[in-house]
Amino acid sequence: MLDQQDAIILATARDTLQLASTAAERTGLSRVAVSRRIKKLADAGYLLRHGAGTRQTYSPGHLRFWLTTTTREAVAKAGGEFGVWEVHVAPLMQGVPDNVVNLANIAFTEMLNNALDHSQAPHLLLGAHLTQTADGPAGGRLQMLVADDGVGIFRQIAQALNLFDDRLALLELAKGKFTTAASGHSGMGVFVSSRMLDGLAIDSRGLTFDLNPPQHALPRFDWVDVPGLLKPSNQGTVVRMDLALDTPRTAQDVYLRYFTPDEVGDEAFHTTEVPVRLAQLSSHLTSRSQGKWVVERATQFKTVILDFEGVTLVGQGFIDEVFRVFATAHPQVKLKPVRLIPGVAQAMRMFAPHVTLPDTATTAARD
């Protein structure tokens, strides 16, 4: 596992050929300790050796890494989220395809801006780790981290919406168009970022937001020790982001899926996806209350994709509340159920025969 001293050494390698002496000054470590770290980083592929013997020089390798602990106030004074991207993360992107750089830029700056504006945190832990082969980005991955020791995103949402259980904050966060600071935010940041990336997970107070089902959840990053670097580790918010370097996805692809170019602002955000399994809590989807949670704020959208992945049983009350009571009261909202297993599809046909179901038992909600 790498640390902040390693990150300083790697940043120094981009600035000077006098790596050992300059890195010793910047880290406060002895020349011997720095030399050991340089060897470790070169052996692992984070640095490239040039020359031989005592005349060796180093340049950045095909593996790249950055990590820092700082204060929210310091980041705000140093150019905010884009200052961090420009100074620390963008230099790691050399040779990475432009579409990937754009996706990463949007997601990282959105998540860091959220921490700056919402978290009320004294401290931040920020990092990025890029893995690829010496031949280029094919098969490589970029992982990014934004963590804080603030109030916690789910607790903050639950309090703002008077939710009886913090777990329902995950459901509201998944829908988009909700923010605790409406004057300066649109509520689109997490929604958009989660679609830009291959994986986005948010950990806070024992809960994890991840659009992927548990069996495909984003694993913990093995290159950073968040609890050891940011305390108290049981509070605050940790955002983990993962992106394949060879993805063909573009930011424009994502925007056009959920936004319309014919409108502006909040009205342009016309389609949302709701992972209805998040309304299950500790049970199955059987009650009208759960149905109401799923369609809460649905009138803010023209199309609501109801993703049933991970749902193995639904009851008559839930189905009737969503597909008859809500649908009848709000005919302008198109409800589109997807990824239903055969048993759930059968219940839908029994209790909501008027609803058009996908042709196949399981239809993907996302590309």
C-alpha positions as CSV (number, residue, x, y, z in Angstrom):
1,M,0.0,0.0,0.0
2,L,1.3,3.4,-1.0
3,D,1.3,6.6,1.1
4,Q,1.6,10.3,0.8
5,Q,5.4,10.3,0.9
6,D,5.3,8.0,-2.1
7,A,3.0,10.5,-3.8
8,I,5.4,13.3,-3.2
9,I,8.3,11.3,-4.7
10,L,6.2,10.5,-7.8
11,A,5.2,14.2,-8.2
12,T,8.9,15.2,-7.8
13,A,9.8,12.8,-10.6
14,R,7.8,15.0,-13.0
15,D,9.7,18.1,-12.0
16,T,13.4,17.3,-11.8
17,L,16.1,14.7,-12.7
18,Q,17.6,15.2,-9.2
19,L,15.0,12.9,-7.7
20,A,16.6,11.6,-4.5
21,S,17.9,15.0,-3.2
22,T,14.8,17.0,-4.1
23,A,12.4,14.3,-2.8
24,A,14.4,14.2,0.5
25,E,13.8,17.9,0.9
26,R,10.1,17.8,0.1
27,T,9.3,14.7,2.2
28,G,11.6,15.4,5.1
29,L,13.0,11.8,4.8
30,S,16.6,10.9,4.8
31,R,18.4,10.2,1.5
32,V,18.6,6.5,2.4
33,A,14.9,6.3,3.1
34,V,14.0,8.1,-0.1
35,S,16.3,5.9,-2.1
36,R,14.6,2.8,-0.7
37,R,11.2,4.2,-1.7
38,I,12.5,5.1,-5.2
39,K,13.6,1.5,-5.7
40,K,10.3,0.2,-4.5
41,L,8.4,2.5,-6.8
42,A,10.6,1.7,-9.8
43,D,10.4,-2.1,-9.2
44,A,6.6,-1.8,-9.1
45,G,6.3,0.3,-12.3
46,Y,5.5,3.7,-10.9
47,L,8.9,5.0,-12.0
48,L,11.0,4.2,-15.0
49,R,14.8,3.9,-14.6
50,H,17.2,5.5,-17.1
51,G,20.9,4.9,-17.1
52,A,22.9,2.7,-14.7
53,G,24.8,2.9,-11.5
54,T,25.0,6.2,-9.6
55,R,23.9,8.1,-12.7
56,Q,20.4,6.7,-12.9
57,T,17.6,9.1,-13.5
58,Y,13.8,8.5,-13.2
59,S,10.7,9.5,-15.0
60,P,7.0,8.6,-14.4
61,G,6.1,5.0,-15.1
62,H,3.0,3.4,-16.6
63,L,1.5,3.1,-13.1
64,R,0.5,6.4,-11.5
65,F,-0.5,7.5,-8.0
66,W,-1.4,10.6,-6.0
67,L,-2.7,10.9,-2.5
68,T,-3.0,13.8,0.0
69,T,-4.7,14.8,3.2
70,T,-5.7,18.4,3.4
71,T,-8.3,20.8,4.7
72,R,-11.5,21.9,3.0
73,E,-10.4,25.5,3.6
74,A,-7.0,24.9,1.9
75,V,-8.6,23.4,-1.2
76,A,-11.1,26.2,-1.4
77,K,-8.2,28.7,-1.4
78,A,-6.2,26.8,-4.0
79,G,-8.6,26.9,-6.9
80,G,-11.3,24.6,-5.5
81,E,-12.1,21.3,-7.1
82,F,-10.7,22.3,-10.5
83,G,-7.5,23.5,-8.9
84,V,-7.0,20.1,-7.4
85,W,-7.7,18.4,-10.8
86,E,-5.4,20.7,-12.8
87,V,-2.5,20.5,-10.4
88,H,-2.6,16.9,-9.1
89,V,-4.9,14.6,-11.2
90,A,-4.5,15.9,-14.7
91,P,-0.8,15.2,-14.8
92,L,-1.6,11.5,-14.3
93,M,-3.7,11.5,-17.4
94,Q,-0.8,11.6,-20.0
95,G,-1.6,9.2,-22.8
96,V,-5.1,8.4,-21.5
97,P,-7.8,8.8,-24.2
98,D,-9.6,12.1,-24.3
99,N,-13.1,10.7,-23.6
100,V,-11.8,9.0,-20.4
101,V,-10.1,12.2,-19.3
102,N,-13.4,14.1,-19.7
103,L,-15.4,11.5,-17.8
104,A,-12.9,11.4,-15.0
105,N,-12.7,15.2,-14.8
106,I,-16.5,15.6,-14.5
107,A,-16.9,12.9,-11.9
108,F,-13.9,13.9,-9.7
109,T,-14.7,17.6,-9.7
110,E,-18.4,17.0,-9.0
111,M,-17.6,14.8,-6.1
112,L,-15.0,17.1,-4.7
113,N,-17.3,20.1,-5.1
114,N,-19.9,18.2,-3.1
115,A,-17.5,17.7,-0.3
116,L,-16.5,21.3,-0.3
117,D,-20.0,22.7,-0.3
118,H,-22.0,20.1,1.7
119,S,-19.8,18.1,4.0
120,Q,-19.0,20.7,6.7
121,A,-15.8,18.7,7.0
122,P,-12.5,20.0,8.5
123,H,-10.4,17.5,6.6
124,L,-10.3,15.8,3.1
125,L,-8.5,12.8,1.8
126,L,-8.0,12.9,-1.9
127,G,-6.3,10.4,-4.2
128,A,-6.0,8.8,-7.7
129,H,-4.5,5.5,-8.8
130,L,-4.0,4.6,-12.5
131,T,-3.0,1.1,-13.6
132,Q,-2.2,0.1,-17.2
133,T,0.3,-2.0,-19.1
134,A,3.5,-0.6,-20.5
135,D,1.8,-0.8,-24.0
136,G,-1.0,1.7,-23.1
137,P,-4.5,2.1,-21.6
138,A,-6.0,-1.2,-22.9
139,G,-7.2,-3.1,-19.9
140,G,-6.1,-0.4,-17.5
141,R,-8.2,1.3,-14.8
142,L,-8.4,4.7,-13.1
143,Q,-9.6,4.8,-9.5
144,M,-10.2,8.1,-7.7
145,L,-11.1,8.9,-4.1
146,V,-12.8,11.8,-2.4
147,A,-13.2,11.4,1.4
148,D,-14.1,13.7,4.3
149,D,-14.7,13.6,8.0
150,G,-17.9,15.7,7.9
151,V,-21.6,15.1,8.8
152,G,-22.1,12.2,6.4
153,I,-24.1,12.4,3.1
154,F,-26.9,9.9,4.0
155,R,-27.5,11.4,7.4
156,Q,-27.7,14.9,5.9
157,I,-30.2,13.8,3.3
158,A,-32.3,11.9,5.8
159,Q,-32.5,14.9,8.1
160,A,-33.4,17.3,5.2
161,L,-36.2,15.0,4.0
162,N,-37.4,13.9,7.5
163,L,-36.8,10.2,6.5
164,F,-37.3,7.8,9.3
165,D,-34.4,5.6,8.2
166,D,-31.0,6.7,6.7
167,R,-31.2,3.9,4.2
168,L,-34.0,5.7,2.4
169,A,-31.5,8.5,1.6
170,L,-29.8,6.1,-0.8
171,L,-33.0,5.7,-2.7
172,E,-33.5,9.5,-3.0
173,L,-29.8,10.0,-3.9
174,A,-30.2,7.5,-6.8
175,K,-33.1,9.4,-8.4
176,G,-31.2,12.7,-8.8
177,K,-32.7,16.3,-8.6
178,F,-32.3,16.4,-4.8
179,T,-29.8,18.7,-3.1
180,T,-29.5,20.1,0.4
181,A,-28.2,23.4,-1.1
182,A,-30.6,24.3,-3.9
183,S,-29.3,27.8,-4.3
184,G,-25.9,26.5,-5.6
185,H,-26.6,23.0,-6.8
186,S,-28.9,21.1,-9.1
187,G,-28.9,17.7,-7.5
188,M,-27.4,16.1,-10.7
189,G,-23.8,15.5,-9.5
190,V,-24.1,12.0,-8.1
191,F,-26.6,10.9,-10.7
192,V,-24.5,12.1,-13.6
193,S,-21.1,10.9,-12.1
194,S,-22.4,7.4,-11.4
195,R,-23.4,7.1,-15.1
196,M,-20.1,8.6,-16.3
197,L,-18.1,5.9,-14.4
198,D,-18.0,2.1,-14.5
199,G,-18.3,2.1,-10.7
200,L,-19.2,4.7,-8.1
201,A,-19.6,3.8,-4.4
202,I,-20.3,6.2,-1.5
203,D,-19.7,4.9,2.0
204,S,-21.0,6.8,5.1
205,R,-21.9,5.7,8.6
206,G,-22.0,2.0,7.8
207,L,-24.1,2.4,4.6
208,T,-23.0,2.1,1.0
209,F,-24.6,3.6,-2.1
210,D,-23.7,1.6,-5.2
211,L,-26.0,1.3,-8.2
212,N,-24.6,-2.2,-8.9
213,P,-26.1,-5.1,-7.0
214,P,-24.1,-6.4,-4.0
215,Q,-22.5,-9.3,-6.0
216,H,-21.1,-6.7,-8.4
217,A,-20.4,-3.9,-5.9
218,L,-17.2,-1.9,-6.3
219,P,-14.5,-3.4,-4.1
220,R,-12.6,-1.4,-1.5
221,F,-9.5,0.2,-2.9
222,D,-6.3,-1.7,-1.9
223,W,-4.0,1.2,-2.5
224,V,-5.3,3.5,0.2
225,D,-5.9,3.1,4.0
226,V,-8.9,5.5,4.5
227,P,-9.5,4.8,8.2
228,G,-5.8,5.1,8.9
229,L,-5.5,8.5,7.2
230,L,-8.8,10.2,8.0
231,K,-10.5,10.1,11.4
232,P,-13.1,9.6,12.7
233,S,-13.4,6.7,10.2
234,N,-17.0,5.9,11.3
235,Q,-18.4,9.3,10.2
236,G,-18.0,11.5,7.1
237,T,-18.3,10.3,3.5
238,V,-16.0,8.2,1.3
239,V,-16.6,8.4,-2.5
240,R,-14.8,5.7,-4.6
241,M,-14.7,6.0,-8.4
242,D,-13.6,3.4,-10.9
243,L,-13.3,3.8,-14.7
244,A,-11.8,1.6,-17.5
245,L,-9.2,3.4,-19.5
246,D,-10.5,1.8,-22.7
247,T,-14.2,2.6,-22.3
248,P,-15.8,3.9,-25.5
249,R,-18.3,5.9,-23.4
250,T,-18.3,9.7,-23.8
251,A,-19.8,12.4,-21.6
252,Q,-22.1,13.4,-24.4
253,D,-23.5,9.8,-24.5
254,V,-24.5,10.1,-20.9
255,Y,-26.0,13.6,-21.2
256,L,-28.1,12.6,-24.2
257,R,-29.5,9.6,-22.4
258,Y,-31.0,11.6,-19.5
259,F,-31.1,15.2,-20.8
260,T,-32.7,16.8,-23.7
261,P,-30.9,19.5,-25.7
262,D,-34.2,21.3,-26.4
263,E,-34.6,22.5,-22.8
264,V,-32.3,24.0,-20.3
265,G,-31.5,23.7,-16.6
266,D,-33.7,21.4,-14.4
267,E,-36.2,20.8,-17.2
268,A,-33.6,19.3,-19.4
269,F,-33.0,16.4,-16.9
270,H,-36.0,14.4,-18.1
271,T,-35.2,10.7,-17.3
272,T,-34.2,9.0,-14.1
273,E,-33.4,5.5,-13.1
274,V,-34.6,4.2,-9.7
275,P,-33.1,1.0,-8.3
276,V,-36.3,-0.1,-6.5
277,R,-34.4,-2.7,-4.4
278,L,-33.3,0.2,-2.3
279,A,-36.8,0.5,-1.0
280,Q,-36.8,-3.0,0.4
281,L,-34.8,-2.1,3.5
282,S,-34.9,-5.4,5.4
283,S,-37.9,-6.9,3.7
284,H,-39.5,-7.5,0.2
285,L,-41.4,-5.0,-1.8
286,T,-44.9,-5.7,-0.4
287,S,-46.3,-2.5,1.1
288,R,-47.9,0.7,-0.3
289,S,-45.4,2.7,1.8
290,Q,-42.6,1.2,-0.2
291,G,-44.4,2.1,-3.4
292,K,-44.8,5.7,-2.3
293,W,-41.0,5.9,-1.4
294,V,-40.2,4.6,-4.9
295,V,-42.3,7.2,-6.7
296,E,-41.5,10.1,-4.3
297,R,-40.5,13.1,-6.5
298,A,-41.1,11.1,-9.7
299,T,-43.3,14.0,-11.0
300,Q,-40.0,15.9,-11.5
301,F,-39.3,13.7,-14.5
302,K,-40.9,12.7,-17.8
303,T,-39.6,9.1,-17.7
304,V,-38.9,7.0,-14.7
305,I,-37.1,3.8,-15.3
306,L,-37.8,1.4,-12.5
307,D,-35.0,-1.0,-12.2
308,F,-36.1,-4.3,-10.5
309,E,-32.6,-5.9,-10.4
310,G,-32.1,-7.6,-7.1
311,V,-35.9,-7.8,-6.4
312,T,-37.2,-11.3,-6.0
313,L,-40.7,-10.7,-4.7
314,V,-43.3,-7.9,-5.0
315,G,-46.7,-7.7,-3.4
316,Q,-50.1,-6.5,-4.6
317,G,-50.0,-3.4,-2.5
318,F,-46.7,-2.2,-3.9
319,I,-47.7,-2.8,-7.5
320,D,-51.1,-1.2,-7.1
321,E,-49.6,1.9,-5.4
322,V,-47.0,2.5,-8.1
323,F,-48.7,1.3,-11.3
324,R,-52.3,2.3,-10.6
325,V,-52.6,4.9,-7.9
326,F,-49.6,7.0,-8.9
327,A,-49.8,6.3,-12.6
328,T,-53.5,7.3,-12.7
329,A,-52.8,10.5,-10.7
330,H,-49.8,11.5,-12.9
331,P,-50.4,10.2,-16.5
332,Q,-47.7,12.6,-17.7
333,V,-45.0,10.5,-16.1
334,K,-44.0,7.4,-18.0
335,L,-43.1,4.5,-15.7
336,K,-40.8,1.9,-17.4
337,P,-40.1,-1.3,-15.4
338,V,-37.0,-3.2,-16.4
339,R,-34.9,-6.2,-15.3
340,L,-37.7,-8.2,-13.8
341,I,-37.1,-11.9,-13.0
342,P,-39.9,-14.2,-14.1
343,G,-41.6,-14.4,-10.7
344,V,-41.8,-10.6,-10.4
345,A,-43.0,-10.2,-14.0
346,Q,-45.7,-12.7,-13.3
347,A,-46.9,-10.7,-10.2
348,M,-46.9,-7.6,-12.4
349,R,-49.1,-9.3,-15.0
350,M,-51.5,-10.5,-12.2
351,F,-51.9,-7.1,-10.4
352,A,-51.1,-4.6,-13.2
353,P,-52.1,-6.2,-16.5
354,H,-52.3,-2.9,-18.2
355,V,-48.5,-2.2,-17.7
356,T,-46.2,-3.0,-20.7
357,L,-43.4,-5.2,-19.6
358,P,-40.0,-5.9,-21.3
359,D,-40.0,-8.6,-24.0
360,T,-37.5,-10.5,-22.0
361,A,-37.5,-11.4,-18.3
362,T,-34.5,-9.3,-17.6
363,T,-33.8,-6.1,-19.6
364,A,-30.8,-4.0,-18.8
365,A,-31.5,-0.5,-17.5
366,R,-28.0,0.8,-18.3
367,D,-25.6,0.2,-21.1
